[in-house]
Amino acid sequence: MENNIKTLRKSKNYTQDDLAEAVGVTRQTIISIESGKYNASLQLAFKIANYFGVKIEDVFMYKED
């Protein structure tokens, strides 16, 4: 799973802490998702997309291995 979280976050000048607090997770979780080491749950993915005001498909892209 690939994502655009870092790009979206930087375009709005948000920190990892800002995003983590807004969606109810730790900064370490955001770091892990951004780096591709952790896949967000569906619920968390929707929270992140809503936070940025975009569709979930604009944040997360499924890539087969």
C-alpha positions in Angstrom: 0.0 0.0 0.0 1.4 3.4 -1.0 0.2 6.7 0.4 0.4 10.4 -0.2 0.2 11.4 3.5 3.5 13.1 3.7 2.9 15.1 0.5 -0.6 16.2 1.7 0.6 17.0 5.1 3.5 19.2 3.9 1.3 20.9 1.4 -0.9 22.1 4.3 2.0 22.7 6.6 0.8 20.2 9.1 3.2 18.2 11.4 3.0 14.5 12.1 1.9 15.5 15.6 -1.0 17.6 14.2 -2.3 14.7 12.1 -1.8 12.2 14.8 -3.8 14.3 17.3 -6.6 15.0 14.8 -7.1 11.3 14.0 -6.5 9.9 17.4 -3.2 8.0 17.0 0.4 8.5 18.0 3.0 10.3 16.0 4.8 7.0 15.7 1.8 5.5 14.0 1.8 8.3 11.4 5.6 7.8 10.9 5.0 4.1 10.3 2.1 4.7 7.9 4.1 7.3 5.9 7.1 5.0 5.6 5.0 2.1 4.5 5.8 -0.1 7.5 2.2 -0.1 8.7 -1.1 -0.2 6.9 -3.8 2.0 8.3 -7.1 0.3 9.3 -10.0 1.3 7.1 -11.4 3.4 9.8 -8.1 5.3 10.3 -7.7 5.7 6.5 -11.1 7.4 6.3 -10.2 9.7 9.2 -7.0 10.7 7.5 -8.8 11.4 4.2 -11.5 13.4 6.0 -8.8 15.4 7.8 -7.3 16.5 4.5 -10.7 16.9 2.9 -10.0 14.4 0.1 -11.2 11.0 -1.1 -9.6 8.0 0.4 -8.2 7.1 -3.0 -6.3 10.4 -3.1 -4.4 9.3 0.1 -4.0 5.6 -0.3 -3.1 3.6 -3.5 -3.1 -0.2 -3.5 -0.1 -1.7 -5.3 0.2 -5.4 -5.7 3.6 -6.9 -4.8 
